[in-house]
Amino acid sequence: MKQFLLIALVVLSSAFAKAQSSSNQEYIKDNYTKTIHQIEMRDGVKLYTQVYSPKDTTQKYPIMMQRTCYSVRPYGEGKYPSRLGPNELLMKEGYIFVYQDVRGRWMSEGDFDNMRPNIPGNDINNKKDIDESSDTYDTVDWLIKNLPNNNGKVGQWGISYPGFYTAAALPDAHPALVASSPQAPIGDFFFDDFHHMGATLQSYIFAYPVFGHQTEPTTESWYNDKWDKLRAAGSMNDSYAFNMGIGPLKNVTENIYPDNFFWKDVASHPNYDEFWQKRSIIPHLNNVDHAVMTVGGWFDAEDLYGPLNIYKNVERNNPNNKNNTIVMGPWSHGNWAREPGHQMVNHIHFGDSLSTFYHREIETPFFEHHLKGEKNPVLPEAYMFDTGLKQWEKFMQWPPQQDEIVFSFGKNGELLINKKGDKKDSFSYMSDPSKPVPFRSEITPVTFTPRAYMTDDQRHASRRPDVLTFQTGVLTEDMTLAGEIQANLEVILKGITDADFIVKVIDVYPDDLKNEEHTPEHVTLAGYQQLVRAETFRGRFRNDFSKPEPFKEGKKTRVNFPLQDVLHTFKKGHRVMIQIHSTWFPYIDRNPQKYIDNIFEATESDFTTGQVTITGASSISVGDNNGIEKQLPKLKQ
């Protein structure tokens, strides 16, 4: 009966969504006029731009703009999208909405460049040095001068890659750009999306055709047939088996993506060299003098580093900017853009109508105030969702000031709270890249990018001998982790000269916990080990991301890295668990564990089993507010 009801709800939800989409489309047709423009940039390249202007011309309107590499479709006169703007409330408040294909994508001219490097300064007389900031500047300048009934103010927003384009326009911005909201923005491709702390995300293998081919202006996708060789590599119903079947990444270069320029870029630049460094927008967030609201999801598997560090660097580098806000909710990638009703991430329910709350109380008032002069919503510095208590919290600074909490490791899997571990203790496991730890508790097909694992049950991992598992006793009172998490490991390798380190912070539910109304039928919440935060780190980069180095067998070595921020209350009756292991497949690629200069060139014979030891001198700390730039290995900025 429960299963029937769930199916019925899904069908009804889908029908409602289609009806809502059709209704919105009629609203747009009735209230907006669509025009198409080829806006010329300073170097002569023309960018395809669609404008939706209110039919009511008795007043002036601000401009809301999104620049994207994912298409501004539908193309053509008389064709309208199912929604305008970041939410339906803003669509009905009256704005001039502008959508633009970035250069080299879809109907725009020019060549596409992944994370096009920023060029400091904005010399409008320089016709050669262009970047995303200059393209945005030139677009805003044209819009202000040529669109009738605009009030001289422009706002911008975008999610994921469009979030990067929004962030890239923060420095050297046009004076008319007064409000920006980078949402799930890519900050640096060596730490977002395709990499995490030096490890390559093999789970992104399906995404490369979208980003790795140049095209002439087109309204048709160029990547559909580019997946043929990938599909031919095996059954895609089981992502773990499929990726194991591919073998070393060298086989991808030779057999699957031999003509994909982005795959070649990734494979030929395994270290954080100049190629990647100059593509980071993080170091360029200076002289930002307009309102910025950065938005992200605590369970965003794709872009968690970006929003946290874009916010922090705008805050750090622009002390006179009093309108810099961060919002982090219980969402996966871009989950806040639509209202699903029940906010679920994988198996876990976080509340109802959370996106509607965000649209009504946060996003709409932000743009209405800065673009129309409406009442100031007086947003806090940080509007953050506590993913344990499942409620919104407001902070006047982020990370918040709080006493440091330190977890250490004891005998028999005991996780110590604010007690030092015995330096003489050691905890070992055998890491075998031919039998890597799965990153999901369930069999999942190959997808475009991973998402659901971010709250997944970790019982499948805690039962493996190649995963170290430590947990506290049952908590007698609530314990909140807020701010930056730092892994401080002391390790010893035997039989191998390289290793990855995955550290997970997990909320262990009580053994007698009942399932909730929205818990999937096949899931048992009693004893559920919910992933709260995790990060992977490629050990070769422990001293310098641009200069990898092997480990010396048998030598104690420090490996320190951040797990990104968190706001999670472990409730009374729960336990805190930490897991440590060295494979996590196919979320990240397999490290051969025999050090070679470029893992993309490793052969099957390079993959080696070895012992990894974590000593009692290791710890995980939360809330020391040291800042990520002090915690990372050497990182040029």
N, C-alpha and C positions, 0 to 999 in steps of 0.2 A: 504493500500500500504506500509506504513512504517513498519507494522508488518511483511509483506511478505519479505521485504528487510532485516529485522533483522534476520529472519529465514534463508534466503539465505546466509547471512554473517556467521552465526553460522555453517551451513553445509559446506561452503567453507573453513572456518577456521579449522574445524575438519579434512577435507580432506587434507588440507595443512599440518597440524600437523602430520598426519599419513605418508604422503609422506616424510616429513622432517625426521621423526623417522626412516623410512626405509632407507633413504639415509645415515643417520648417521651410522646406523648399518653396511651398506656395507663399509663405510669409515673405521670403526673400524676393520672389518674383513680384509680389504686390508692392513691396516697400523700397526696393533698391534697383538702381540702374547699373548695369554692368558695362564697363568699357575696357578696351584692351590697348596696351601701349608697349612700344619698344623704347625703353629708356636708355639713352646713350651714356655710357660711362666716360670718364676722362680720357681713357685710352682708345675710345672709338667702339668698343664692344657694346652691343645692345642686349639688354636684359628684358625678357618677356615678363610683363607685369599686368595683372588683372585688378581692376578697381571696381568696388561695389559702393556706389554713392547713394545716400538717402534721396528718395524722390521728392520729399518735402524740402524745398529749397528756400524756405522762409527764415532759416537760421543757419549759423555756421557750425561746423562739426570738427572735432579733432580727428586725426588720422590714426588708425591702428594697423600696424604693418607686420607681416611675417615673411621672412625670406627662407626658402627651403630648397633642399636638393631632392625632395621626395615628390615633386610635381604639384602644381597649383590647379590641377584638374577640378572641374570639367573644363576642357578647352572649347573655345568657340562662342560666337554670339548667341545669346538666348539660352545658354545652358548654365544652370545654377547649382551650387553645392547644397548639401543638406544642412549646413550650419555655417555661420560667419563668426569670426572672433574666437576667443578662448573659451567662452561659455555663452549659453543662450540668453542670459540676463543682459550681457553687454550687447548682444546682437540686437536686442529690442530697446536699448537705451539711446541709440542713434550715434553712429560713428561712420566715418568713411573707411572701409576695410580694404586693405591693399595686400595682395599676395604676389610674390615674385620668385621665379625660378632663378637660382644662383647661376653664375656663369659656368658654362660647360654642362649644364643639366637641363634635360627636357627641351623647352622651346627657347632657351637663352643661348646666345652665342658664346664663344670662347672655350677655353680648356678647363676641365674640372681638376681641382687639386684638393686632395683630402687634407682637411685642417690647414688651409692655406696660411702660410706664416704671416704674422703681423709685422708691418713695417712702421716703426715708431714715427710719429709726426703725421701731418696730413697736408702736404703741399699740393694744393689743387692745380698748380701750374706744372707739376711733374706728371707728364702723361704716361710714364712708364711704370713707376712703382705703385702697383695697385695691391690691395688686400681686401678682406671682407669689411673692414672699417671704412675704407675709401669708397667701396661700392655702396655701402649703406648711406654714407654721407652724400654721395652724388644722387642717389635715389631720393633721399629726403629732400634735398635741395630742389630737385625737379618737381616733386609732389607739391611742395609748398608754393612754388611759383606757378604751377599749371593746373592744379585741381580747383575748380570753383567751390565756393562755400566752405573752405577749410578755415579753421580758427588759428592756424599758425603753430599748432602743437601736435607732436607726433609721439605715439607710444609704440613699443614693439614687444613681441612675445614669440616664443617658440619652444617646442619640446624635443629633446634628444639632439639630433644634428641641427635642426632649427634653433634649439637652445644654444648651441655653440655659436651660430650666426648672430644671435642676440647678444651673447657675451662678447663676441669679437668686435661688436660695434660700440662697446662701452668706452674704450679709449678713443680720444680724438673725435668725439661725437659732434654731430651738427647741433648748433644752438637750439634748433627747434625740437630736438629729441629730448623729451623731458621725463619719460617714464619707460623703464625697461624691465622685463620679467624673463630672465633666462630660466627655463624649466627643464629639469633633468639634463642640463647642458654638459656636453663633452668638454672637459677641461684640458686633457692631455691624453693622447692615444696610447701612451705607454703605461697609463694607470687607469684608464677608462676603456670600456668596450673590448677592444681586441687584445689588450694585455691587462694583467693585474700584477703589479709589483715585479715586473720582469718576466712573469710566466705568460705564455701565449694561451689565449682562450680557444681551444680546439672546438668548443661548443659553438663558436661563431663561423664555422667553416662554410655554412650555407649562405652567409651574408656577403661573401667577397664579390660575387658577380655584380652586385648593385653598385659597388664602389670602385671596381677595378677595370673599367673600360671607358674610353672616350667615345663620344657620339657627336653627330651633327644634330642641329635642332630637330626635335621629334616629339610627337605626342604618343608614340608607342614605346613600350618597355623594350630595352635592349638585352635584358638579362635572362629571359625565360629559357632560351636554348643554351645558355651558358651553364645551366645546372645539369645538362644531360650527362656529362662525364661523371659528375658527382653521383647522380642517381644510379648510374651504371656500376658504381663501385660496390653495391650490395643492397640488401634490404634495409630500408630506412625506418622500419617499424621499431627497432631497438637501437637507440643511439649509442649505447655502450658497445654492443657487438659490432655495429657498423663502423665505429671509429677504431676499434681494435683491429678490424679487418683491413683498414687502410694501411696499417703499419706505420713506420716512421714518417715524419712530415716530408721527408725527401720525396716520397711517393706522390704527395699532393703536388709538389712543384713539377715533377716530371710527367704525371699522368692525368691530373685533374685540372689544374690551373696554370698550364704552361704559358698562356698568353694574357694572364691577369696582372696588370701592372701594380695593383695594390698588394696582391699576394707577394709579388716579387719584392716590393718595398719592405714588407714585413720580414720576409725570409732573408733578405740581404742586409737588414739592419737589426740584428738580434739584440743589440745593446742600445743603451740610451745615448746615442751619438748625436751629432749635430742635426741629422735628418729629423729626429724626433724632438730634440730640444727646441728647435726653431718653430715647431708646430704647436707648441704649448701656448695657450692664451694666458695662463696663470701669471707669468712674470710681467705681463703688459697692462695689468689692470690699475693704471695710474691715471691721475687727473680725471677721475670719474666724478662729475659734479651734478648729475641728475639722479632722480629717484630710481632705486634698484630693488626689486623684490625677487630673490632667487628661490626657486621651488624645487623640492625633491621628494623622493619616497624612501623611507627607511629600508624598504625591501626591494630597492631597485638593483637588479643584478647587473645592469648595463652601465649606469652612470650614477654612482654614489660618490666617488671621489670628486667629480666635477662640481656639483652644487655646493658641497661643503667647502671646498677650497676656493672656488670663485667668490663665495660670500666672504670667507675669512680674509682673502687678499684685497678685496674691495674695502673691507673694514680697516685692515691694517694700513693700506697705502693711501687712504683718503680720509684722514681723521676729521676733516671739516664737513664731510658728507653725513648729514643727520638723517638721511632717508635711505638707509641700507638695511634691508630686512631679509631674514631667511624663514622659510616655511618648510617643515618636514612632517609628512603625514604617513599613515600606515598603508602606503601604496607601493605597488610594483611600478615598473617603468611607464610613466605617463598616465597612470591609473586615475588621476584626479580630473582628467579632461572630460570624462563622462560619468554619469551617475548610475552605478549598477544596482542601487538599492541597498543590498547587503554587501558591505565591504569585506571581501574575502581575499586573502593571499594564500593560495594553495588550500590547505585544510583549515586555516584559522580565520575565525570571524572577528572583526575589530569594531563593528558597529554599523549603524544604518545611516544613510543619507550624509555620509561624511564629505563627499565631493560637493553636494549641494551646500553644505555649511561653508566649505571653502569658497565656492563661487559667490555666495551671498554675503558672507561676513569678511572676506579677506580680499579675493581677487578683484571683484567688481568695485568695491569702495576704493581700492588702491588706484585703479585707472580713472575712476570718476573724479576723485579728488585732484589728481595731478594733471589731468587733461581737460577737465571741465570746471575745476574750482569748487566742486561739491564739498560737503562737510568732511573734514579730516578724520579718517577712521582711527587715527592715533594707534597704529599697529605697534606691537612690541618689537624689540630688536629681534627676537626669535619666537615664532609661533610653532611649538613643537608638540608632537603627539607622543604621549607615553604609551609604548606598545605593550606594556605589562598591565598597567591600570586601565588601558584603553580609553584614554581621555586626553583632551587638549590641555597644554600647559603654556604659560607665557613667561618669557625670560627677558630681562633687561640687558643681558649679555650672553654670548655663546662662544665657547663653552662656559657654563656657569661656574662660579667659584664654589668649590666643595672640597671636603677633605678627601685625600687620596685613598682609594681602596686598592689593596694589593692582594692578589691571589698567588699562593705558592703551592708546591706539590709535595705531598707526604706519602708515606708507605701505604700499601693496600688501597691505592686509588683515592686517598683522601685529598680533598681540595681545602687548603688552609686559607682562612680569611684574616688578613692583617697579622699574619705570623710568618716568620721566615722559615723557609724549608731548610733541611739539613744539607749543607753543601756536599757532604759525603755520599748522599743518596744518588742513585742513578736509575733511570727508567729507559728500557731499550725495546726496540721492535725491529723486525726484518722488513725492509722496504723492497718490494719486488715490482718493477714496472711492467712485468708481464701479467700481473694480477692486481691492477690498481684498485684503490678504494672507489666505489661508485659515488657520484655526488648526489644521486637521487635515491630515495627509498623505494621507488617504483620503476618499472620498465616504462621508458618514455621514447617516443619517436624522435627522429632528427627534426629540429625546429630551426627557425630563423635565428633566434637568440634564446638563451635560457631565462626563465623567470621564477617558476614555482619553487625552486629549491630554497629560496631565501627564508622560508619558515618551515622547512621540511622536517619530518621526524628523523632523528639521528640514531634510532635504536639499531638500524642496520649496520651503522659504523661502529657503535660502541661494543658490538659483539665480535668485532674482527680482532685478530691478534696483532695486526699491523697498525692499530689505532690505540694510542694512549688515552685512557679515560679517567678523569678525576672528578669527584663530585663532593659537595658539602653535605653535611647532615641536613635534616629538614629545618628550614628557617623558622624561627620563632617570632619573627617580625618582618615587615616589609623591608626590602633593601633595594635602593634605586641606584642604577649605574647611569651617569649623565656625563657626556663629553667624550673626550678622546680615549681610546683604548690602545695600550701599547704592549706588545709582546717583547719580553726581554729574555731571550733563550741563551743558555750555554749548552753547546752541543758537541758531540764527539762522533765522528764517522769511522766506520771500519769496513774495509773492502770496497769502498766507493770514494770518489773525490768530488762529488757534487750531490746536492739534494735540494728538494723543495720542502717548505715547511707550511703546513696548513694549521691554523689555530682557530678553533671555534668556541664561542661562548653560547651556552645552551641553557634554556629554562626547562627544568624537569618537572612535569606536572605530578600532582599527587596520584597515588596508585588507586584511589577510590573516586577519582573525578568522573563525573557523569558527562556523557556527550551533550553538546549544546544543540539547539534547534536546527542550526545550519551546518552542523558537522556532517560531512559526507558519510554515507552508509557504511563504506568499507574501512573507515578510520575509527580507531579507539583512542580517545583522549586520555584515558587512565594510563599514567606512566609515560605519556607522550614526551619526547625529548625535542622541544621546539628550538630550532636554530634562531638565535637572536642576532648574532653578528659573527662573521667569519672573514678571514683574508688569507691569501696565499702569498708566499714570498719565495722567489728563486734565490737560493743561498749564495750562488756565485756573485751576487750583487751586494753582499753584506757591507762592503766598504765603499763602493762606488758603482752606481748604475751604468756608468759609461766604461768601466774597466773591470770586467768580470775576472775572477781568479778562483782556482781550484782550492779545495780544502786539503789540509795535510792530515792524513789518516792518523787517528789516535790522539790528535791534539785538541784540547779544549778550545772552542771558538765561540765568540759572541755573535749572535744573530738577532738583531733588534729591528722591529718594524711595526707600523701602526695598523690597526684593524679598522680604521675609520670610526666615526662618532656613533653614539648610541644614546637613546633615552628609553630605558626599560626598567620597570619595577618588578623585581622578583617577589612575588607575594608570599605572605606567611603560609607555611605548609608546602611550598615548593622547594626545590633544590637548585643550586647553581652547578653546572657541569662545564668542564673545559676538555676538549679533545685536541690531540695533536697527532698529525700523521704527515706523510710525504708524497702521497698520490691522491688525486681527486679528479676522476675521469668520467666522461670526457669534458668536464668543465674546463680544466686546463690540460695542456699537452703533457705527454709523459717525458719526464727528465730521464735521460739515459743513466744518470748517476755516475757514469764514467765521464769525467770532464773532457769535453771537446769544445773548440772555440765557438762553433755555430751548431746549435741543436738541430736546426733545419737541414743540416747535412749529415746527421747521424744515420748510421746503418743499423740493421737489426742486431748485428753482433756487438754494437756499442752499449746495448741496454744491459745493465748489471744489477744484481741483487746485493744488498749490503745492509749492515746494521747501523741504525741511528739511535744514539743515546742522548737523552735530555737529562741534565744533571739537576740536583736539588737546589742549585744556585739560580735556577730560572724562575721567572715570575710573570704575571700579567697585571698591569696596573691600569687604573681608571681614574680620570679626573685630576691629573697632575698639572694640566694646562700648560705643558711645555711647548706645545705648538708643533705642527707636523714638520715644519722646516728644520727643527732641531732633532727630530726623531728619525727622519729618513737618512739612509746612507747618502753619501755625497751626491748632490743634485744641483746642476747648474741652473741658475735663474737670473 
